[in-house]
Amino acid sequence: MEKGDDRDAGIAMGEIVSFGRSRRFRQPSGWHAALLLRLARVYCGKSPREFASDLSALLHLAIIESTVRTWEVARPPPPPHVVDAAVACTGLDVEGLLEQSRIAEPDPEGSAEAAGAPQATVEHDGVLAIDGDELLARLGVALEQESLERLGSALAGRHAPDARIAGSLEALLSHMRAQDDLLGPRVLLPAARSLLYSIDDITRDATSTTQRSLLSVAAQYEQFIGWLWVDIGAHEEARRAYDTAIVRAVESGNRALAGYLLACKSEQALMAGQPTRSVRLAREARSGPWRMSAIPLAWANDLEARASAVLGKSEQCNRRLDRSAELLARRAEEPPWAYHYIDKVLEVHTAMCLTDLAVVETKNAQRAIEIFDQAIAAVAPTRVRDRAYYLACAAQAHARNRQPERAAEVALEATTLAAETNSTRVLKNLSALRGTLRDHEDLKPVREFVELLDSLIRA
């Protein structure tokens, strides 16, 4: 056997993605078919209605706008002959389309979400145009050689996946979670989506027991993807990801994960400016038949507290914060997907609640400032995105404490860091603060903050 054919003898790290790509070109999954349809439409510069008309004429079928929209989210995926026709419209082959296409994500929906916030642009599915070695080098992923070979072999279709594959995929996801603050969604979102497509591919060839394990892992990838969409302000995409994750979790038999995903939807609603919906989802998450462990339950209580604070319900907020603290103290064996909720997060979220409640009682703002100052001092220098977020929240607390000049000074630092990390979530918070400081633009720090923020939004 020639060295070039001995693929099992040693597999390069980047080939994990390359194997998944080559296999999808031969036998695209439903999600990949949906992706190709959308890439083709956007490459042609067509709206769903226009593309439906073009496909109807080309295929001599009656295709309507709503059908194109459902195909693009794989509910159901488009038939192969439709995908072939869509790609043909571009004048490219599949590989050429994937290499050429970059798609701007849709604006977050709803007036509450738009409220002057800068909109995010993401290299949608850009991972498919990134060489595997480059992608995984950027992630800094390291797997043991045996796990790497097993995973690469399954993704290449040479061997049926087994339970150990699920463990390797979980290890990759764990690494991406740890890299979230350092790399951000513009690197991690396409990486996570590529691996999710690969999981879908290999699940078809697995035994029923392994399929359940892979479905549970896929639900966790979908949850992480949902969070990354939230972070860039693409709330419609986030909701779709969380809904799909819930279906995968239920099908895998992981009910606790399904309950946790309802809490994820509560966070998305809160970030989208829908506190009433957030409260309802958090209550469902903490009171449903999920048998969640202490940390996911603590997080659900935390989310209900934060949404209650936005609604001005201080007693309800305080009860949920107290309950969250009790549950955190009972931490034991916790699932990997509850990695993000720790005591320091509860402290910061308490400060956020105090800031929101300062609307009715100003003294809460001073306590919030003290907590934020401690949190900011404790943030590692490498966690730029977290530092920017905490600073933006602290600036809002200073504004609620009737300190517009200090609020602008803190906001200016947050804006500088937000520009470095391209954090839409932070810029949205700062845009809201700008409205609060509108009556104080005679102050130099306020003017400097507004000018810098405006320059970022224009860019």
FENVENPE-V972098 format. One record per pair of residues at least 24 apart in sequence whose ideal C-beta (glycine too) atoms are under 10 Angstrom apart, sorted by the first residue. I is the first residue (numbers start at 0). J is the second residue. Records with the same first field share a line. If there is no record, write none. Layout:
I = J, J
//
This chain:
6 = 148, 151, 152, 155, 157
7 = 148, 149, 151, 152, 155, 157, 158
8 = 148
9 = 144, 147, 148, 151
10 = 142, 144, 147, 148, 149, 150, 151, 152, 154, 155
11 = 131, 132, 135, 147, 151
12 = 131, 132, 134, 135, 136, 138, 139, 140, 141, 142, 144, 147, 151
13 = 129, 130, 131, 132, 133, 134, 135, 136, 140, 151
14 = 131, 132, 135, 147, 148, 150, 151, 154, 155
15 = 131, 132, 134, 135, 140, 142, 147, 150, 151, 153, 154, 155, 167, 168, 171, 193, 194, 197
16 = 126, 127, 129, 130, 131, 132, 133, 134, 135, 151, 154, 189, 190, 193, 194, 196, 197
17 = 130, 131, 132, 134, 151, 154, 155
18 = 131, 150, 151, 152, 153, 154, 155, 156, 157, 197, 200, 201
19 = 126, 127, 131, 151, 153, 154, 155, 156, 193, 194, 195, 196, 197, 198, 199, 200, 201
20 = 94, 97, 126, 127, 128, 130, 131, 154, 193, 196, 197
21 = 94, 154, 155, 156
22 = 154, 155, 156, 196, 197, 200, 201
23 = 93, 97, 127, 154, 193, 196, 197, 199, 200
24 = 92, 93, 94, 97
25 = 156
26 = 79, 156, 200, 203
27 = 76, 77, 79, 82, 93, 196, 200
28 = 73, 76, 196, 197, 198, 199, 200, 201, 202, 203
29 = 70, 73, 74, 75, 76, 77, 199
30 = 72, 73, 76, 192, 195, 196, 199, 200, 243
31 = 73, 76, 82, 93, 97, 124, 127, 196, 197, 199, 200
32 = 70, 71, 73, 75, 76, 77, 78, 79, 81, 82, 85
33 = 69, 70, 71, 72, 73, 74, 75, 76, 77, 82
34 = 71, 73, 76, 82, 96, 97, 100, 102, 123, 124, 127, 192, 196
35 = 71, 76, 77, 81, 82, 83, 85, 86, 89, 93, 96, 97, 100, 124, 127
36 = 67, 70, 71, 73, 76, 77, 81, 82, 84, 85, 86
37 = 67, 68, 70, 71, 72, 77, 85, 100, 102, 123, 124
38 = 71, 85, 86, 89, 91, 93, 96, 97, 99, 100, 101, 102, 123, 124, 127
39 = 82, 84, 85, 86, 87, 88, 89, 91, 93, 96, 100
40 = 67, 70, 71, 85, 88, 89, 102
41 = 71, 89, 100, 101, 102, 103, 123
42 = 85, 86, 88, 89, 90, 91, 95, 96, 99, 100, 101, 102
43 = 85, 88, 89, 90
45 = 85, 88
47 = 71
50 = 85, 88
53 = 84, 85, 88
54 = 81, 84, 85, 88
57 = 81, 84, 85, 87, 88
58 = 83, 84, 85
60 = 84
72 = 236, 239, 243
73 = 199, 243
74 = 239, 243
93 = 127
94 = 127, 128
96 = 127, 128
97 = 124, 125, 126, 127, 128
98 = 127, 128, 129
99 = 128
100 = 124, 125, 127, 128
101 = 125, 128
104 = 188, 228, 231, 232, 233, 235, 236
105 = 233, 234, 235, 236
106 = 232, 233, 234, 235
107 = 228, 229, 231, 232, 233, 234, 235, 236, 237, 270, 271, 272, 423, 427
108 = 233, 234, 235, 236, 238, 271
109 = 234, 235, 271, 272, 273
110 = 272
111 = 234, 271, 272, 273, 274
112 = 232, 233, 234, 235, 270, 271, 272, 273, 427
113 = 232, 272, 427
114 = 272, 427, 430, 431, 434
115 = 427, 430, 431, 433, 434, 456
116 = 232, 272, 423, 424, 426, 427, 428, 429, 430, 431, 456
117 = 232, 417, 421, 423, 426, 427, 429, 430, 452, 455, 456, 457, 458
118 = 231, 232, 233, 423, 426, 427, 456
119 = 184, 185, 228, 230, 231, 232, 233, 421, 422, 423, 424, 426, 427
120 = 185, 231, 421, 423
121 = 184, 185, 188, 189, 227, 228, 231, 232, 233, 236, 423
122 = 185, 186, 188, 189
123 = 188, 189, 192, 233, 236
124 = 188, 189, 192, 193, 196
125 = 185, 186, 188, 189, 190, 192, 193
126 = 186, 187, 188, 189, 190, 191, 192, 193, 194, 196
127 = 189, 192, 193, 196
128 = 189
129 = 186, 189, 190, 193
131 = 193
134 = 186, 189, 190, 193, 194
135 = 171, 174, 190
137 = 178, 182, 186, 187, 190
138 = 171, 174, 175, 178, 182, 186, 187, 190
139 = 174, 177, 178, 181, 182
140 = 170, 171, 174, 175, 178, 190
141 = 170, 174
142 = 167, 170, 171, 174
143 = 167, 170
146 = 170, 171
150 = 194, 197, 201
153 = 197, 198, 200, 201, 204, 205, 209, 213
154 = 194, 197, 198, 200, 201
155 = 201
156 = 200, 201, 204
158 = 201, 204
159 = 201, 204, 205, 206, 209
160 = 198, 200, 201, 202, 203, 204, 205, 206, 209, 210, 212, 213
161 = 205, 206, 208, 209, 212
162 = 205, 206, 208, 209, 211, 212, 213
163 = 209, 212
164 = 198, 201, 202, 205, 209, 212, 213, 216
165 = 198, 202, 205, 209, 210, 211, 212, 213, 214, 215, 216, 217
166 = 212, 216
167 = 216
168 = 194, 195, 197, 198, 201, 212, 213, 216, 217, 219, 220
169 = 212, 215, 216, 219, 220, 335, 336
170 = 335
171 = 216, 220
172 = 216, 219, 220, 222, 223, 335, 336
173 = 219, 335, 336, 338
175 = 220, 223, 227
176 = 219, 223, 226, 335, 336, 338, 339
177 = 338
179 = 223, 226, 227, 230, 339, 382, 384, 385
180 = 378, 379, 381, 382, 383, 384, 385, 386, 388, 420
181 = 381, 382, 383, 384, 420
182 = 384, 420
183 = 227, 230, 231, 383, 384, 420, 421, 422
184 = 224, 226, 227, 228, 229, 230, 231, 233, 384, 420, 421, 422, 423, 424
185 = 227, 231, 420, 421
186 = 227
187 = 223, 224, 226, 227, 230
188 = 223, 224, 226, 227, 228, 230, 231, 233, 236
189 = 224, 227
190 = 224, 227
191 = 219, 220, 221, 222, 223, 224, 225, 226, 227, 240
192 = 220, 221, 223, 224, 227, 240
194 = 220, 223, 224
195 = 219, 220, 221, 223, 224, 240, 243, 247
196 = 220
198 = 247
199 = 247
202 = 247
210 = 250, 251
211 = 250, 251, 252, 253
212 = 251, 252, 253
213 = 247, 251
214 = 246, 247, 248, 249, 250, 251, 252, 253
215 = 247, 248, 250, 251, 252, 253, 256, 336
216 = 247, 251, 253
217 = 243, 244, 247, 248, 250, 251
218 = 243, 244, 245, 246, 247, 248, 249, 250, 251, 253, 256, 257, 259, 260, 336
219 = 244, 247, 248, 251, 253, 256, 259, 260, 334, 335, 336
220 = 244, 247
221 = 245, 246, 247, 248, 260, 263
222 = 247, 248, 256, 259, 260, 263, 336
223 = 263, 336
225 = 260, 263, 264, 266, 267
226 = 263, 266, 267, 339
228 = 267
229 = 263, 264, 266, 267, 268, 269, 270, 271, 423, 424
230 = 270, 384, 388, 422, 423, 424, 425
231 = 421, 422, 423, 424, 427
232 = 270, 271, 422, 423, 424, 426, 427
233 = 423
234 = 267, 268, 270, 271, 272, 273
235 = 271
237 = 263, 264, 266, 267, 268, 270, 271
238 = 263, 264, 267, 268, 271
240 = 267
241 = 265, 266, 267, 280
244 = 336
248 = 289, 336
253 = 289, 334, 336
254 = 287, 288, 289, 290, 291
255 = 289, 290, 291, 292, 295, 296, 334, 336, 337
256 = 289, 291, 295, 334, 336, 337
257 = 284, 287, 288, 289, 291
258 = 283, 284, 285, 286, 287, 288, 289, 290, 291, 295, 296, 299
259 = 284, 289, 291, 292, 294, 295, 296, 298, 299, 334, 336, 337
260 = 284, 289, 295, 336
261 = 285, 287, 289, 291, 295, 299, 302
262 = 289, 291, 295, 296, 297, 298, 299, 300, 301, 302, 303, 337, 340
263 = 295, 298, 299, 302, 336
264 = 302
265 = 298, 299, 301, 302, 303, 305, 306
266 = 298, 299, 301, 302, 305, 306
268 = 302, 306
269 = 302, 303, 305, 306, 309
270 = 424, 427, 428
272 = 309, 427, 431
273 = 306, 309
274 = 303, 305, 306, 307, 308, 309, 310, 311, 312, 355
275 = 306, 309, 310
276 = 306
277 = 302, 303, 305, 306, 307, 309, 310
278 = 302, 303, 304, 305, 306, 307, 309, 310, 312, 315, 319
279 = 303, 306
280 = 306
281 = 305, 306, 307, 319
282 = 306, 319
285 = 319, 322, 323, 326
291 = 326, 333, 334, 337
292 = 326, 329, 330, 331, 332, 333, 334, 337
293 = 323, 325, 326, 327, 328, 329, 330, 331, 332, 333, 337, 340
294 = 323, 326, 327, 329, 330, 331, 333, 334, 336, 337, 338, 339, 340, 341
295 = 326, 333, 334, 336, 337, 340
296 = 322, 323, 325, 326, 327, 329, 337, 340
297 = 322, 323, 324, 325, 326, 327, 328, 329, 330, 333, 337, 340, 341, 342, 344, 345
298 = 323, 326, 327, 337, 339, 340, 344, 345, 348
299 = 323, 326, 340
300 = 324, 325, 326, 327, 345
301 = 326, 327, 340, 344, 345, 348, 349, 351, 352
302 = 340, 348
304 = 345, 348, 349, 351, 352
305 = 348, 349, 351, 352, 355
306 = 352, 355
307 = 352, 355, 356
308 = 348, 349, 351, 352, 353, 354, 355, 356, 357, 358, 363
309 = 351, 352, 355, 356, 358
310 = 355
311 = 355, 356, 358, 359
312 = 356
313 = 352, 353, 355, 356, 359, 360, 363
316 = 349, 352, 353, 355, 356
317 = 349, 352, 356
319 = 352
320 = 345, 348, 349, 352, 353
323 = 348, 349
324 = 349
343 = 373, 374, 377, 378
344 = 374
346 = 370, 371, 373, 374, 377
347 = 371, 373, 374, 375, 378, 385, 388, 389, 392, 393
348 = 392
350 = 374, 389, 392, 393, 396
351 = 389, 392, 395, 396
353 = 396, 399
354 = 392, 393, 394, 395, 396, 397, 398, 399, 400
355 = 395, 396, 399
356 = 399
357 = 395, 396, 398, 399, 400, 401
358 = 399
360 = 399
361 = 399, 400, 401
362 = 400
363 = 396, 399, 400
364 = 395, 396, 397, 398, 399, 400, 401, 402
365 = 396, 397, 399, 400, 402
366 = 396, 400
367 = 392, 393, 395, 396, 397, 399, 400
368 = 392, 393, 394, 396, 397, 399, 400, 402, 405, 409
369 = 393, 396
370 = 396
371 = 395, 396, 397, 409
372 = 396, 409
375 = 409, 412, 413
383 = 416, 417, 419, 420, 422
384 = 416, 417, 419, 420, 421, 422, 424, 425
385 = 416, 420, 422, 425
386 = 412, 413, 416, 420, 425
387 = 412, 413, 414, 415, 416, 417, 418, 419, 420, 422, 424, 425, 426, 428, 429
388 = 413, 416, 417, 420, 422, 424, 425, 428
389 = 413, 416, 425
390 = 414, 415, 416, 417, 425, 428, 429
391 = 416, 417, 422, 424, 425, 426, 427, 428, 429, 430, 431, 432
392 = 425, 428, 432
394 = 428, 429, 432, 435, 436, 448
395 = 428, 429, 431, 432, 435
397 = 432
398 = 431, 432, 435, 436, 439
399 = 435
403 = 435, 436, 438, 439, 440, 441, 442, 444, 445
404 = 436, 439, 442, 443, 444, 445
405 = 444
406 = 432, 435, 436, 439, 442, 444, 445, 448
407 = 432, 433, 436, 439, 440, 442, 443, 444, 445, 446, 447, 448, 449
408 = 442, 443, 444, 445, 447, 448
409 = 444, 448
410 = 435, 436, 444, 445, 447, 448, 449, 451, 452
411 = 444, 445, 447, 448, 449, 450, 451, 452
412 = 448
413 = 448, 452
414 = 447, 448, 449, 450, 451, 452, 454, 455
415 = 448, 451, 455
417 = 451, 452, 455
418 = 451, 452, 454, 455, 458
421 = 455
426 = 452, 455, 456
429 = 455, 456
430 = 455, 456
//
